[in-house]
Amino acid sequence: MEINWLEVVIYAVVQGGYYSLMALGLTLVYGIGRIVNLAHGSLIMFGVYAYYVFSTILKIDPFLAIVMAMLLTGIIGAITHRSSIHPVLGDDVAIMVVTLTIGVLLSEVLIMFFTSKTVSIINPLKPFGHIRFLGVLLSWTQVISFFLSVALFFLVTLFINVSKIGKALQAMAQDREAAMLMGINVNALYVLVMIMAAMLAAIGGIMVSLPGASVVPNLWINSIVSTFAIVILGGLGSIKGSLLGSLIVAFSEQIVYYTLPQGGGMILIAPLAVMVAVLLVRPKGLFGKRVEMED
């Protein structure tokens, strides 16, 4: 079957928009807090299931349910930091062990409550139907979710670069001790970053799940593989790297899906293969530095 490469590119750009939100949270946590959060995938999964509970089980308006799911996931992120990550700050190995344990525990609890079956979620954008763009059929769900994801990505980036809190976050990223001497409440900023990252994880997961109107139990492992590949590929701590990495990973996944037999079952291989290939040439990723928070 002949491949429509324009279709591949358009679908990759749309998918990359969703991925950028999920990866941005992980980028901020590492770029500012120097925390490798292996629980990020489970927070993505938690956000989608929270949306399912609010919208489907509790019958809350879907748009309000999205906001509530983000807020609840943000609270979980804050609790996770204060209870488990804060006590081991400065010990990278301990942080990875703790966050991995939390991630596995959270995902198992969700599976225990919701079973291992695929769960259908409400797609409030479904009634808008479909649109053809350059001959490629897209649902309005994909289009709206893409633009919302990109808009949120740039709004968060603008907040980091322009606001007083954002400047304080950049100061902390550059030198934590100096920031404390300047009177910056570093502990509060750590919590704020975790809340932001968790909320971005939730909305990113929901945006990815809405077009298919379902959530699968292995979402957490799929999410953590893709987001870590994106962040490492773009360069740890680099915001622009996470955006470019999102597009590259999405494009690689679409190529695998369209070109290989049973490509849908091999999608997870694509981001890992691209990540390794780039690291062999640029060990720090495309834009990797010790700390990078762009102006």
NUKE-238757 format. One record per residue (C-alpha): y, x, z; residue in one letter; chain. Coordinates in steps of 0.25 Angstrom, whole numbers, always signed. Layout:
<nodes>
<<Y,X,Z>,A,A> ...
</nodes>
This chain:
<nodes>
<<+0,+0,+0>,M,A> <<+14,+5,-4>,E,A> <<+23,+8,+8>,I,A> <<+37,+3,+8>,N,A> <<+44,+15,+14>,W,A> <<+57,+7,+16>,L,A> <<+49,-3,+24>,E,A> <<+44,+9,+32>,V,A> <<+58,+15,+35>,V,A> <<+64,+1,+39>,I,A> <<+53,-2,+48>,Y,A> <<+54,+12,+54>,A,A> <<+69,+11,+56>,V,A> <<+67,-3,+63>,V,A> <<+56,+3,+72>,Q,A> <<+64,+15,+75>,G,A> <<+75,+6,+81>,G,A> <<+65,+0,+91>,Y,A> <<+60,+14,+94>,Y,A> <<+74,+20,+97>,S,A> <<+76,+11,+109>,L,A> <<+63,+14,+115>,M,A> <<+65,+29,+113>,A,A> <<+79,+29,+117>,L,A> <<+75,+25,+132>,G,A> <<+65,+37,+132>,L,A> <<+76,+46,+126>,T,A> <<+86,+42,+137>,L,A> <<+77,+44,+148>,V,A> <<+73,+58,+144>,Y,A> <<+87,+62,+138>,G,A> <<+94,+58,+151>,I,A> <<+84,+58,+162>,G,A> <<+74,+69,+157>,R,A> <<+63,+59,+159>,I,A> <<+51,+58,+150>,V,A> <<+47,+43,+153>,N,A> <<+33,+40,+149>,L,A> <<+34,+26,+154>,A,A> <<+44,+22,+143>,H,A> <<+33,+16,+134>,G,A> <<+29,+7,+146>,S,A> <<+44,+3,+148>,L,A> <<+44,-1,+133>,I,A> <<+31,-10,+135>,M,A> <<+37,-16,+148>,F,A> <<+49,-20,+141>,G,A> <<+42,-28,+130>,V,A> <<+33,-34,+140>,Y,A> <<+45,-38,+149>,A,A> <<+51,-45,+137>,Y,A> <<+38,-52,+135>,Y,A> <<+37,-57,+149>,V,A> <<+52,-62,+149>,F,A> <<+52,-68,+135>,S,A> <<+38,-74,+134>,T,A> <<+33,-76,+148>,I,A> <<+46,-80,+155>,L,A> <<+52,-86,+142>,K,A> <<+65,-79,+143>,I,A> <<+74,-78,+131>,D,A> <<+68,-66,+123>,P,A> <<+82,-59,+122>,F,A> <<+84,-61,+137>,L,A> <<+70,-56,+139>,A,A> <<+73,-43,+131>,I,A> <<+84,-40,+140>,V,A> <<+76,-43,+153>,M,A> <<+65,-35,+148>,A,A> <<+74,-23,+146>,M,A> <<+80,-25,+160>,L,A> <<+67,-26,+167>,L,A> <<+62,-13,+159>,T,A> <<+74,-6,+163>,G,A> <<+72,-10,+178>,I,A> <<+57,-4,+176>,I,A> <<+63,+8,+171>,G,A> <<+72,+10,+183>,A,A> <<+61,+7,+193>,I,A> <<+52,+17,+185>,T,A> <<+63,+28,+186>,H,A> <<+67,+26,+201>,R,A> <<+52,+25,+206>,S,A> <<+45,+35,+198>,S,A> <<+53,+44,+189>,I,A> <<+65,+47,+198>,H,A> <<+56,+54,+209>,P,A> <<+50,+64,+198>,V,A> <<+63,+67,+190>,L,A> <<+63,+81,+186>,G,A> <<+48,+82,+185>,D,A> <<+45,+79,+170>,D,A> <<+30,+79,+172>,V,A> <<+31,+69,+184>,A,A> <<+40,+60,+176>,I,A> <<+30,+60,+164>,M,A> <<+19,+57,+173>,V,A> <<+26,+46,+181>,V,A> <<+32,+39,+169>,T,A> <<+18,+39,+161>,L,A> <<+12,+33,+174>,T,A> <<+22,+22,+175>,I,A> <<+21,+20,+160>,G,A> <<+6,+18,+160>,V,A> <<+7,+10,+173>,L,A> <<+17,+0,+167>,L,A> <<+10,-2,+154>,S,A> <<-3,-5,+161>,E,A> <<+4,-15,+170>,V,A> <<+10,-22,+158>,L,A> <<-4,-22,+151>,I,A> <<-10,-27,+164>,M,A> <<-1,-39,+164>,F,A> <<+0,-42,+149>,F,A> <<-14,-37,+145>,T,A> <<-17,-28,+133>,S,A> <<-14,-38,+123>,K,A> <<-2,-39,+114>,T,A> <<+9,-48,+119>,V,A> <<+18,-57,+110>,S,A> <<+32,-56,+113>,I,A> <<+44,-65,+109>,I,A> <<+52,-60,+97>,N,A> <<+65,-68,+98>,P,A> <<+70,-62,+85>,L,A> <<+58,-67,+77>,K,A> <<+65,-80,+72>,P,A> <<+75,-71,+64>,F,A> <<+64,-69,+54>,G,A> <<+64,-57,+44>,H,A> <<+73,-50,+35>,I,A> <<+71,-40,+23>,R,A> <<+78,-27,+23>,F,A> <<+77,-19,+11>,L,A> <<+65,-27,+7>,G,A> <<+58,-24,+21>,V,A> <<+55,-36,+29>,L,A> <<+60,-35,+43>,L,A> <<+60,-45,+55>,S,A> <<+73,-48,+61>,W,A> <<+66,-44,+74>,T,A> <<+65,-30,+68>,Q,A> <<+79,-30,+63>,V,A> <<+86,-35,+76>,I,A> <<+77,-26,+85>,S,A> <<+80,-14,+77>,F,A> <<+95,-16,+77>,F,A> <<+95,-20,+92>,L,A> <<+87,-7,+95>,S,A> <<+96,+2,+87>,V,A> <<+108,-5,+94>,A,A> <<+103,-3,+108>,L,A> <<+99,+12,+104>,F,A> <<+114,+15,+100>,F,A> <<+120,+7,+112>,L,A> <<+112,+15,+122>,V,A> <<+115,+28,+115>,T,A> <<+130,+24,+115>,L,A> <<+129,+21,+130>,F,A> <<+123,+34,+133>,I,A> <<+134,+42,+125>,N,A> <<+146,+34,+128>,V,A> <<+145,+27,+142>,S,A> <<+148,+34,+155>,K,A> <<+134,+31,+160>,I,A> <<+129,+37,+147>,G,A> <<+138,+50,+149>,K,A> <<+132,+51,+163>,A,A> <<+118,+50,+157>,L,A> <<+121,+61,+147>,Q,A> <<+126,+69,+159>,A,A> <<+113,+67,+166>,M,A> <<+105,+71,+154>,A,A> <<+112,+84,+152>,Q,A> <<+112,+88,+167>,D,A> <<+107,+79,+178>,R,A> <<+112,+88,+190>,E,A> <<+126,+89,+183>,A,A> <<+127,+74,+182>,A,A> <<+123,+72,+196>,M,A> <<+135,+82,+200>,L,A> <<+144,+74,+192>,M,A> <<+141,+61,+200>,G,A> <<+132,+55,+190>,I,A> <<+121,+46,+197>,N,A> <<+109,+53,+190>,V,A> <<+98,+44,+197>,N,A> <<+105,+31,+192>,A,A> <<+106,+36,+178>,L,A> <<+91,+40,+178>,Y,A> <<+88,+25,+181>,V,A> <<+98,+20,+171>,L,A> <<+92,+28,+160>,V,A> <<+78,+23,+164>,M,A> <<+83,+9,+163>,I,A> <<+89,+11,+150>,M,A> <<+77,+18,+144>,A,A> <<+68,+6,+150>,A,A> <<+77,-4,+144>,M,A> <<+77,+3,+130>,L,A> <<+62,+4,+131>,A,A> <<+61,-11,+134>,A,A> <<+70,-16,+122>,I,A> <<+64,-5,+113>,G,A> <<+50,-11,+116>,G,A> <<+54,-25,+114>,I,A> <<+61,-22,+101>,M,A> <<+48,-15,+96>,V,A> <<+40,-27,+100>,S,A> <<+48,-39,+95>,L,A> <<+45,-37,+80>,P,A> <<+30,-38,+83>,G,A> <<+33,-48,+95>,A,A> <<+22,-42,+103>,S,A> <<+20,-31,+113>,V,A> <<+7,-23,+114>,V,A> <<+1,-16,+127>,P,A> <<+1,-2,+121>,N,A> <<+16,-3,+118>,L,A> <<+19,+7,+129>,W,A> <<+11,+18,+123>,I,A> <<+16,+15,+109>,N,A> <<+30,+15,+114>,S,A> <<+29,+28,+122>,I,A> <<+23,+36,+110>,V,A> <<+34,+31,+101>,S,A> <<+45,+33,+110>,T,A> <<+41,+47,+115>,F,A> <<+38,+51,+101>,A,A> <<+53,+46,+97>,I,A> <<+59,+53,+109>,V,A> <<+52,+66,+107>,I,A> <<+54,+66,+92>,L,A> <<+69,+64,+93>,G,A> <<+70,+74,+105>,G,A> <<+69,+70,+119>,L,A> <<+82,+65,+124>,G,A> <<+89,+63,+111>,S,A> <<+94,+49,+108>,I,A> <<+96,+51,+93>,K,A> <<+82,+58,+93>,G,A> <<+76,+45,+98>,S,A> <<+83,+37,+87>,L,A> <<+78,+46,+76>,L,A> <<+64,+48,+83>,G,A> <<+63,+33,+83>,S,A> <<+65,+32,+68>,L,A> <<+56,+43,+65>,I,A> <<+44,+37,+74>,V,A> <<+46,+23,+68>,A,A> <<+46,+29,+54>,F,A> <<+33,+37,+57>,S,A> <<+26,+25,+63>,E,A> <<+30,+16,+51>,Q,A> <<+24,+27,+41>,I,A> <<+11,+27,+49>,V,A> <<+10,+12,+49>,Y,A> <<+13,+11,+34>,Y,A> <<+5,+23,+29>,T,A> <<-7,+25,+37>,L,A> <<-19,+15,+37>,P,A> <<-20,+9,+51>,Q,A> <<-6,+15,+53>,G,A> <<-2,+4,+63>,G,A> <<-12,+10,+73>,G,A> <<-7,+24,+71>,M,A> <<+8,+22,+73>,I,A> <<+8,+29,+86>,L,A> <<+4,+42,+79>,I,A> <<+16,+42,+71>,A,A> <<+27,+45,+81>,P,A> <<+18,+56,+88>,L,A> <<+15,+63,+75>,A,A> <<+30,+63,+71>,V,A> <<+34,+68,+85>,M,A> <<+24,+79,+85>,V,A> <<+29,+83,+70>,A,A> <<+44,+84,+75>,V,A> <<+41,+91,+87>,L,A> <<+33,+102,+80>,L,A> <<+46,+105,+72>,V,A> <<+57,+101,+83>,R,A> <<+50,+102,+97>,P,A> <<+62,+95,+104>,K,A> <<+62,+83,+94>,G,A> <<+73,+80,+83>,L,A> <<+85,+80,+93>,F,A> <<+78,+86,+106>,G,A> <<+86,+94,+116>,K,A> <<+86,+96,+131>,R,A> <<+95,+84,+132>,V,A> <<+101,+76,+121>,E,A> <<+110,+64,+124>,M,A> <<+119,+63,+111>,E,A> <<+134,+60,+111>,D,A> 
</nodes>
